[in-house]
Amino acid sequence: MSDIQRALPLPVKVPEVRRRPRPNFMLRGSWVLLAATVGWLSFQDVGTSNQLALGATVVSGLILLRLLRLSNVFRLFFIAAATFMTLRYTAWRITDTLPDIDTLSFIPGILLFLAELYGIAMYFFGVFVNIQPVDRKIIPLPEDEDQLPTVDVFVPSYNEDADLLETTLAAARQIRYPRSKLAVYLLDDGGTEQKRDDPDPAKAASARERHETLQELCARLGVNYLTRARNESAKAGNINAALPRTNGDLILVLDADHVPTQDFLQKTVGQFLRDPKLFLVQTPHFFINPDPIERNLKTWERMPSENEMFYCVGQRGLDSWNSTFFCGSAAVLRRRHLEEIGGIAGVSITEDAETALELHARGYNSVYISEPMIAGLQPETFAGFIGQRTRWAQGMLQILLLKNPLFKAGLSLPQRICYLSSSVFWLFPLARALFLFMPLSYLFFGMKIYNASFEEFCAYALAHLACSMMLANHLFGKVRWPFISELYEMTQALFLLPALLSVIVKPRTPTFKVTAKAETLQRSFLSHLATPVAATFVLLVLGVAASAWRYVNFPLEHDNLMIVAGWNLLNVFFMAAALGVTYERRQLRAVPRMPRTMPAELLLGSHAIPALVENLSLKGTQIALAAEASVHGHLGNPDVRLRVALPESGGSADLRLEIRHAMMEDEQIVIGTRFAPESQSERERVVELCYGSSAPWAAFQRSRQGERTILGGMLFLVWLAAVRGTVAFLFVLRERSRLPEGARQLVPHGQPRRIALAVGGRT
């Protein structure tokens, strides 16, 4: 009996094809009538005092529903009540607050209103997409291996180094699936004939060396090496060049830094057996290192990651409308359907979403499995992060302009809305820039861009903001804390805005750029992107000073001033936190440590000591021993091994170690080690230990998920701004001005106490 049969003995069910339900015109008519009634009620003028009472009642009711944690019908009522208050606010904004057309305030006032309309549209898109997220069950594989489709694993590569590729390829070879039905391919775009024949001798020599090195690596690992003649159409062209040279029924696509777990195909292939029209099974992108915002603000281990809102909720919401799209990696595609459209699409630089759009338009289906089964790497620097997001933003805007999903033939209405939501989202830099600078037009120049008394603002705007934030917390609270989306968007807006404008002017000009990964930072420093952030921060602080001046000199404007000054102060907090993001903290590890804890034995020659592995990386691990452990005289033993269980295969491994240091910390002995494998088999066991199981990724993801109240989110933002933002920024400025050039780095402090333990003959 095979490993597959042992692990998943249940037979596959009779194939079922998902069919679109016939339209229920009576139900649709009821929804239209209800929408018309709500719209009519939204525009009724009930007076400011009555609106204030209505807003207080709805907000109180939503708070009560949140405290009671009711679901089903009450969940729908929660959504309906919150969206109704937003409609009331929108109607009031249109009818009562816009500046007069014959004033200088009209143009900035209309721009601000358009930015608000964009935000409200995205709000309703989000409600529609995520109103009922789907939790897919794993479909077990059949006992008969003959029923299983063949699978090709594609690992496209451009400039990644051999060590990183070895990890991904070795893990791909360890995926539990019949060996006769699994083939792994490295698609090397860094060693093409075009690059090996480059007119620049140095570049040609580098490409030839890479070509030979990766061929040897693939031969050693037992995987297939493929390259092509010319570098055309970037990643899409690389995959398409491999299609006619391979023949698997399904294709698992993995980015070069996306290391798969052994159960990846066990949890995804069954979906294809049930639905012949299924073209895609997408899984989450899980990352084992913080993005630059998380790392520089030190939120990595305590706050849900930015991508979790999309992968834990958003994609599940899209799945409920058969609109889950390909994310470029960690996904299985059916070859037959892919070849039907000529392979991976390449009109835009987000070829993955574009490919899914084309296949959905042909009536094919997609599925999302919300279990992290790859471990990837995020950009280490803020500049790399912005480069990555620029590509995403430009590519999704290209899809909107060149293949507008709203008018794409073959899509259902929900699919049109879902794709429109995903592409229009990336216009947020336009809106965020307006929200950032528009208050200054009043504070500096007295332009009344928002005509409302303080009482009206409380009755309409505050009620809308409170309800919308509570709804967002209700839908996404476990994976996105209040104000964190705004922080991420504000941080990116200044840099993505010119990139988006360039696409609007010339939609076909952007080119695909590979995001750098596994970089090291030898010292802490200010990013070269800090200047526009600092300039904006100073401008907003001047706005605070202008608020005080206007308060003293224009007493009749206090109502408007309180609104705009509070708004500008919130922007100050966002940009102060963004300053902290531009402070690049030193990062010496090219291979991140993983949050893993497991029992083990430390073998020092014949001496075995119970131990606890506290974290892992491919390079080494930290091991904790009880303070009373008998290690004196043994740490110098040249034969050091770690005996640890391999949870996926059910066996164990003895992994050779080098002890780098030992110290006493928190009443235990902590030993830092490096793996020292002496064979290919040992190297593969290290990969299996670090990446073989998906359970640790899911556990770590759950450990960071937890709701915060709106007030708690606000206090957290203020804390980030004051402590991680402004203080860090000023501290780095001080260090840079005090230290000579070449020595500008932070002095480490708070080092743990080292103890004298014999290591390799030294103490």
URNORGI-V458234 format. One record per residue. N is the residue number from 1. RES is the residue in three letters. OMEGA is omega as a letter, one per 40 degrees, with the letter a starting at -180 (none if undefined). NEAR is the number of other ideal C-beta (glycine too) atoms within 12 Angstrom. Layout:
BEGIN
N|RES|OMEGA|NEAR, N|RES|OMEGA|NEAR
END
This chain:
BEGIN
1|MET|a|11, 2|SER|i|22, 3|ASP|i|24, 4|ILE|a|34, 5|GLN|i|23, 6|ARG|a|15, 7|ALA|a|23, 8|LEU|a|28, 9|PRO|a|16, 10|LEU|i|18, 11|PRO|i|16, 12|VAL|i|27, 13|LYS|i|16, 14|VAL|a|11, 15|PRO|i|18, 16|GLU|i|16, 17|VAL|i|15, 18|ARG|i|20, 19|ARG|i|12, 20|ARG|i|19, 21|PRO|i|11, 22|ARG|a|9, 23|PRO|i|12, 24|ASN|a|10, 25|PHE|i|10, 26|MET|i|11, 27|LEU|i|13, 28|ARG|i|15, 29|GLY|i|13, 30|SER|i|13, 31|TRP|i|16, 32|VAL|i|14, 33|LEU|i|14, 34|LEU|i|17, 35|ALA|i|19, 36|ALA|i|14, 37|THR|i|17, 38|VAL|i|23, 39|GLY|i|18, 40|TRP|i|15, 41|LEU|a|19, 42|SER|a|29, 43|PHE|i|21, 44|GLN|i|19, 45|ASP|a|17, 46|VAL|a|19, 47|GLY|a|16, 48|THR|a|23, 49|SER|i|14, 50|ASN|i|16, 51|GLN|i|32, 52|LEU|i|25, 53|ALA|i|17, 54|LEU|i|29, 55|GLY|i|36, 56|ALA|a|21, 57|THR|a|20, 58|VAL|i|36, 59|VAL|i|31, 60|SER|i|19, 61|GLY|i|27, 62|LEU|i|36, 63|ILE|i|25, 64|LEU|i|18, 65|LEU|i|29, 66|ARG|a|29, 67|LEU|a|15, 68|LEU|i|14, 69|ARG|i|15, 70|LEU|a|17, 71|SER|i|15, 72|ASN|a|12, 73|VAL|a|11, 74|PHE|i|20, 75|ARG|i|25, 76|LEU|i|20, 77|PHE|i|22, 78|PHE|a|35, 79|ILE|a|32, 80|ALA|a|27, 81|ALA|a|36, 82|ALA|a|39, 83|THR|i|36, 84|PHE|i|37, 85|MET|i|41, 86|THR|i|40, 87|LEU|i|33, 88|ARG|i|39, 89|TYR|a|41, 90|THR|i|30, 91|ALA|i|26, 92|TRP|i|35, 93|ARG|a|34, 94|ILE|a|20, 95|THR|a|19, 96|ASP|a|26, 97|THR|a|29, 98|LEU|a|27, 99|PRO|i|29, 100|ASP|a|16, 101|ILE|a|11, 102|ASP|i|8, 103|THR|i|18, 104|LEU|a|17, 105|SER|a|27, 106|PHE|a|20, 107|ILE|i|21, 108|PRO|i|28, 109|GLY|i|29, 110|ILE|i|25, 111|LEU|i|26, 112|LEU|i|37, 113|PHE|i|32, 114|LEU|i|24, 115|ALA|i|30, 116|GLU|i|34, 117|LEU|i|25, 118|TYR|i|28, 119|GLY|i|34, 120|ILE|i|29, 121|ALA|i|24, 122|MET|i|33, 123|TYR|a|34, 124|PHE|i|28, 125|PHE|a|31, 126|GLY|i|37, 127|VAL|a|33, 128|PHE|a|27, 129|VAL|a|39, 130|ASN|a|37, 131|ILE|a|28, 132|GLN|a|22, 133|PRO|a|29, 134|VAL|i|26, 135|ASP|a|18, 136|ARG|i|27, 137|LYS|i|16, 138|ILE|i|28, 139|ILE|a|28, 140|PRO|i|26, 141|LEU|i|39, 142|PRO|i|28, 143|GLU|a|20, 144|ASP|a|16, 145|GLU|i|23, 146|ASP|i|15, 147|GLN|a|23, 148|LEU|i|32, 149|PRO|i|34, 150|THR|a|27, 151|VAL|i|40, 152|ASP|i|38, 153|VAL|i|47, 154|PHE|i|49, 155|VAL|i|49, 156|PRO|a|44, 157|SER|i|42, 158|TYR|a|34, 159|ASN|a|27, 160|GLU|a|37, 161|ASP|a|26, 162|ALA|a|30, 163|ASP|i|24, 164|LEU|a|35, 165|LEU|i|44, 166|GLU|i|35, 167|THR|a|44, 168|THR|a|50, 169|LEU|i|45, 170|ALA|i|41, 171|ALA|i|46, 172|ALA|i|45, 173|ARG|a|37, 174|GLN|i|40, 175|ILE|a|43, 176|ARG|a|37, 177|TYR|a|40, 178|PRO|a|26, 179|ARG|a|19, 180|SER|a|14, 181|LYS|a|26, 182|LEU|i|36, 183|ALA|a|33, 184|VAL|a|38, 185|TYR|i|40, 186|LEU|i|46, 187|LEU|a|46, 188|ASP|i|40, 189|ASP|i|41, 190|GLY|a|36, 191|GLY|a|41, 192|THR|i|30, 193|GLU|i|21, 194|GLN|a|21, 195|LYS|i|29, 196|ARG|i|28, 197|ASP|a|19, 198|ASP|i|21, 199|PRO|i|11, 200|ASP|a|12, 201|PRO|a|12, 202|ALA|i|12, 203|LYS|i|20, 204|ALA|i|20, 205|ALA|i|17, 206|SER|i|20, 207|ALA|i|30, 208|ARG|i|23, 209|GLU|i|20, 210|ARG|a|32, 211|HIS|a|31, 212|GLU|a|21, 213|THR|a|26, 214|LEU|i|40, 215|GLN|i|23, 216|GLU|i|20, 217|LEU|a|35, 218|CYS|i|33, 219|ALA|i|16, 220|ARG|a|23, 221|LEU|a|32, 222|GLY|i|22, 223|VAL|a|35, 224|ASN|i|30, 225|TYR|i|32, 226|LEU|i|34, 227|THR|a|35, 228|ARG|a|30, 229|ALA|a|17, 230|ARG|i|18, 231|ASN|a|31, 232|GLU|i|20, 233|SER|i|26, 234|ALA|a|32, 235|LYS|i|43, 236|ALA|i|38, 237|GLY|i|29, 238|ASN|i|41, 239|ILE|a|46, 240|ASN|i|33, 241|ALA|a|31, 242|ALA|a|38, 243|LEU|a|30, 244|PRO|a|15, 245|ARG|i|20, 246|THR|a|28, 247|ASN|i|20, 248|GLY|i|35, 249|ASP|a|29, 250|LEU|i|38, 251|ILE|i|46, 252|LEU|a|47, 253|VAL|i|50, 254|LEU|i|49, 255|ASP|a|40, 256|ALA|a|42, 257|ASP|a|46, 258|HIS|a|44, 259|VAL|a|49, 260|PRO|i|52, 261|THR|a|39, 262|GLN|a|37, 263|ASP|a|38, 264|PHE|a|45, 265|LEU|i|46, 266|GLN|a|37, 267|LYS|a|39, 268|THR|a|45, 269|VAL|a|44, 270|GLY|i|35, 271|GLN|a|42, 272|PHE|i|40, 273|LEU|a|32, 274|ARG|a|28, 275|ASP|i|29, 276|PRO|a|21, 277|LYS|a|27, 278|LEU|i|41, 279|PHE|a|39, 280|LEU|i|46, 281|VAL|a|44, 282|GLN|i|43, 283|THR|a|47, 284|PRO|i|41, 285|HIS|i|40, 286|PHE|a|41, 287|PHE|a|39, 288|ILE|i|37, 289|ASN|a|34, 290|PRO|i|34, 291|ASP|a|37, 292|PRO|i|42, 293|ILE|i|44, 294|GLU|a|36, 295|ARG|a|35, 296|ASN|i|41, 297|LEU|i|41, 298|LYS|i|23, 299|THR|a|30, 300|TRP|a|28, 301|GLU|a|19, 302|ARG|a|20, 303|MET|i|38, 304|PRO|a|33, 305|SER|a|38, 306|GLU|a|38, 307|ASN|a|33, 308|GLU|i|38, 309|MET|a|33, 310|PHE|a|35, 311|TYR|i|39, 312|CYS|a|35, 313|VAL|a|34, 314|GLY|i|38, 315|GLN|i|44, 316|ARG|i|34, 317|GLY|i|35, 318|LEU|a|42, 319|ASP|a|37, 320|SER|i|26, 321|TRP|a|36, 322|ASN|a|36, 323|SER|i|45, 324|THR|a|45, 325|PHE|a|45, 326|PHE|a|44, 327|CYS|i|39, 328|GLY|a|42, 329|SER|i|39, 330|ALA|a|47, 331|ALA|i|45, 332|VAL|i|46, 333|LEU|i|47, 334|ARG|a|37, 335|ARG|a|32, 336|ARG|a|24, 337|HIS|a|34, 338|LEU|i|39, 339|GLU|a|24, 340|GLU|i|20, 341|ILE|i|30, 342|GLY|i|22, 343|GLY|i|32, 344|ILE|a|42, 345|ALA|a|36, 346|GLY|i|31, 347|VAL|i|26, 348|SER|i|40, 349|ILE|i|37, 350|THR|a|42, 351|GLU|a|42, 352|ASP|i|42, 353|ALA|i|45, 354|GLU|i|40, 355|THR|i|44, 356|ALA|i|48, 357|LEU|a|45, 358|GLU|a|37, 359|LEU|i|39, 360|HIS|a|41, 361|ALA|i|30, 362|ARG|i|23, 363|GLY|i|24, 364|TYR|a|36, 365|ASN|i|34, 366|SER|a|46, 367|VAL|i|44, 368|TYR|i|41, 369|ILE|a|40, 370|SER|i|38, 371|GLU|i|34, 372|PRO|a|37, 373|MET|i|45, 374|ILE|i|46, 375|ALA|a|45, 376|GLY|a|40, 377|LEU|i|38, 378|GLN|i|36, 379|PRO|a|36, 380|GLU|a|38, 381|THR|i|36, 382|PHE|i|41, 383|ALA|i|27, 384|GLY|i|32, 385|PHE|i|39, 386|ILE|i|39, 387|GLY|i|28, 388|GLN|a|39, 389|ARG|i|39, 390|THR|i|37, 391|ARG|i|35, 392|TRP|a|39, 393|ALA|a|40, 394|GLN|a|40, 395|GLY|i|45, 396|MET|i|41, 397|LEU|i|42, 398|GLN|i|37, 399|ILE|i|39, 400|LEU|a|34, 401|LEU|a|28, 402|LEU|a|29, 403|LYS|a|35, 404|ASN|a|22, 405|PRO|a|35, 406|LEU|a|21, 407|PHE|a|16, 408|LYS|a|29, 409|ALA|i|17, 410|GLY|a|21, 411|LEU|i|31, 412|SER|i|22, 413|LEU|i|22, 414|PRO|i|26, 415|GLN|i|37, 416|ARG|a|31, 417|ILE|a|30, 418|CYS|i|39, 419|TYR|i|41, 420|LEU|i|34, 421|SER|a|36, 422|SER|a|42, 423|SER|a|39, 424|VAL|i|33, 425|PHE|a|37, 426|TRP|i|39, 427|LEU|a|37, 428|PHE|i|34, 429|PRO|i|36, 430|LEU|a|34, 431|ALA|a|34, 432|ARG|i|37, 433|ALA|i|30, 434|LEU|i|33, 435|PHE|a|34, 436|LEU|a|39, 437|PHE|a|34, 438|MET|i|37, 439|PRO|a|38, 440|LEU|i|35, 441|SER|i|29, 442|TYR|a|34, 443|LEU|a|38, 444|PHE|a|23, 445|PHE|i|20, 446|GLY|i|24, 447|MET|a|29, 448|LYS|a|33, 449|ILE|a|39, 450|TYR|a|39, 451|ASN|i|28, 452|ALA|i|30, 453|SER|i|24, 454|PHE|i|23, 455|GLU|i|19, 456|GLU|i|31, 457|PHE|i|32, 458|CYS|a|27, 459|ALA|a|34, 460|TYR|a|41, 461|ALA|a|35, 462|LEU|i|29, 463|ALA|i|36, 464|HIS|a|38, 465|LEU|a|34, 466|ALA|a|33, 467|CYS|a|41, 468|SER|i|39, 469|MET|i|37, 470|MET|i|37, 471|LEU|i|38, 472|ALA|i|39, 473|ASN|i|34, 474|HIS|a|38, 475|LEU|a|35, 476|PHE|a|35, 477|GLY|a|29, 478|LYS|a|24, 479|VAL|i|35, 480|ARG|a|38, 481|TRP|i|38, 482|PRO|i|30, 483|PHE|a|34, 484|ILE|i|38, 485|SER|a|36, 486|GLU|i|34, 487|LEU|i|40, 488|TYR|a|37, 489|GLU|i|35, 490|MET|a|43, 491|THR|a|45, 492|GLN|a|39, 493|ALA|a|38, 494|LEU|a|36, 495|PHE|a|35, 496|LEU|a|38, 497|LEU|i|33, 498|PRO|i|20, 499|ALA|i|36, 500|LEU|i|39, 501|LEU|i|22, 502|SER|i|20, 503|VAL|i|36, 504|ILE|i|24, 505|VAL|a|15, 506|LYS|a|17, 507|PRO|a|24, 508|ARG|a|19, 509|THR|a|18, 510|PRO|i|33, 511|THR|a|23, 512|PHE|i|33, 513|LYS|a|24, 514|VAL|i|27, 515|THR|i|34, 516|ALA|i|28, 517|LYS|i|38, 518|ALA|i|33, 519|GLU|i|31, 520|THR|i|19, 521|LEU|a|29, 522|GLN|i|18, 523|ARG|i|24, 524|SER|a|28, 525|PHE|i|28, 526|LEU|i|34, 527|SER|i|34, 528|HIS|i|17, 529|LEU|a|32, 530|ALA|a|34, 531|THR|i|16, 532|PRO|i|27, 533|VAL|i|37, 534|ALA|i|30, 535|ALA|i|20, 536|THR|i|34, 537|PHE|i|36, 538|VAL|i|22, 539|LEU|i|25, 540|LEU|i|37, 541|VAL|i|26, 542|LEU|i|20, 543|GLY|i|35, 544|VAL|i|31, 545|ALA|i|21, 546|ALA|i|28, 547|SER|i|33, 548|ALA|i|18, 549|TRP|a|18, 550|ARG|i|29, 551|TYR|a|21, 552|VAL|a|13, 553|ASN|a|14, 554|PHE|a|21, 555|PRO|a|11, 556|LEU|a|13, 557|GLU|a|25, 558|HIS|a|18, 559|ASP|i|23, 560|ASN|a|33, 561|LEU|i|34, 562|MET|i|25, 563|ILE|a|34, 564|VAL|i|41, 565|ALA|i|31, 566|GLY|i|26, 567|TRP|i|36, 568|ASN|i|37, 569|LEU|i|29, 570|LEU|i|29, 571|ASN|i|39, 572|VAL|i|36, 573|PHE|i|36, 574|PHE|a|39, 575|MET|i|43, 576|ALA|i|40, 577|ALA|i|41, 578|ALA|i|48, 579|LEU|i|46, 580|GLY|i|44, 581|VAL|a|47, 582|THR|i|43, 583|TYR|a|42, 584|GLU|a|36, 585|ARG|a|35, 586|ARG|a|23, 587|GLN|a|30, 588|LEU|a|18, 589|ARG|i|26, 590|ALA|i|25, 591|VAL|a|36, 592|PRO|i|35, 593|ARG|a|28, 594|MET|a|34, 595|PRO|a|29, 596|ARG|i|32, 597|THR|a|22, 598|MET|i|30, 599|PRO|a|21, 600|ALA|i|34, 601|GLU|i|28, 602|LEU|a|40, 603|LEU|i|27, 604|LEU|a|34, 605|GLY|i|17, 606|SER|a|12, 607|HIS|a|23, 608|ALA|a|22, 609|ILE|i|31, 610|PRO|a|23, 611|ALA|i|34, 612|LEU|i|27, 613|VAL|a|36, 614|GLU|i|28, 615|ASN|a|29, 616|LEU|i|38, 617|SER|i|32, 618|LEU|a|38, 619|LYS|a|30, 620|GLY|a|33, 621|THR|i|39, 622|GLN|a|37, 623|ILE|i|47, 624|ALA|i|32, 625|LEU|i|38, 626|ALA|a|19, 627|ALA|a|16, 628|GLU|a|13, 629|ALA|a|28, 630|SER|a|18, 631|VAL|a|35, 632|HIS|i|21, 633|GLY|a|15, 634|HIS|a|28, 635|LEU|i|38, 636|GLY|i|22, 637|ASN|a|26, 638|PRO|a|17, 639|ASP|a|21, 640|VAL|i|38, 641|ARG|i|34, 642|LEU|i|42, 643|ARG|a|28, 644|VAL|i|34, 645|ALA|i|23, 646|LEU|a|27, 647|PRO|a|24, 648|GLU|a|32, 649|SER|i|21, 650|GLY|i|16, 651|GLY|i|15, 652|SER|a|22, 653|ALA|i|33, 654|ASP|a|28, 655|LEU|a|40, 656|ARG|a|27, 657|LEU|i|39, 658|GLU|i|27, 659|ILE|a|38, 660|ARG|i|24, 661|HIS|i|27, 662|ALA|a|36, 663|MET|i|27, 664|MET|a|23, 665|GLU|i|23, 666|ASP|i|13, 667|GLU|i|16, 668|GLN|i|24, 669|ILE|a|37, 670|VAL|a|34, 671|ILE|i|39, 672|GLY|a|30, 673|THR|i|37, 674|ARG|i|26, 675|PHE|a|35, 676|ALA|a|24, 677|PRO|a|28, 678|GLU|a|17, 679|SER|i|14, 680|GLN|i|20, 681|SER|i|20, 682|GLU|i|22, 683|ARG|a|31, 684|GLU|i|32, 685|ARG|i|34, 686|VAL|i|41, 687|VAL|i|43, 688|GLU|i|37, 689|LEU|a|42, 690|CYS|a|44, 691|TYR|a|47, 692|GLY|a|41, 693|SER|i|36, 694|SER|a|37, 695|ALA|i|21, 696|PRO|i|30, 697|TRP|i|39, 698|ALA|a|26, 699|ALA|i|20, 700|PHE|i|29, 701|GLN|i|32, 702|ARG|a|21, 703|SER|a|21, 704|ARG|a|30, 705|GLN|i|25, 706|GLY|a|19, 707|GLU|i|24, 708|ARG|i|29, 709|THR|i|22, 710|ILE|i|30, 711|LEU|i|18, 712|GLY|i|21, 713|GLY|i|29, 714|MET|i|25, 715|LEU|i|19, 716|PHE|i|27, 717|LEU|i|39, 718|VAL|i|24, 719|TRP|i|26, 720|LEU|a|40, 721|ALA|a|35, 722|ALA|a|22, 723|VAL|a|25, 724|ARG|a|35, 725|GLY|a|38, 726|THR|a|30, 727|VAL|i|21, 728|ALA|a|33, 729|PHE|a|35, 730|LEU|i|22, 731|PHE|i|23, 732|VAL|i|33, 733|LEU|i|21, 734|ARG|a|15, 735|GLU|a|22, 736|ARG|i|23, 737|SER|a|13, 738|ARG|a|15, 739|LEU|i|18, 740|PRO|i|10, 741|GLU|a|10, 742|GLY|a|9, 743|ALA|a|12, 744|ARG|i|21, 745|GLN|a|22, 746|LEU|i|25, 747|VAL|a|15, 748|PRO|i|12, 749|HIS|i|6, 750|GLY|a|8, 751|GLN|i|10, 752|PRO|a|19, 753|ARG|i|14, 754|ARG|i|17, 755|ILE|a|23, 756|ALA|i|16, 757|LEU|a|29, 758|ALA|i|18, 759|VAL|i|29, 760|GLY|i|17, 761|GLY|i|12, 762|ARG|i|13, 763|THR|none|15
END
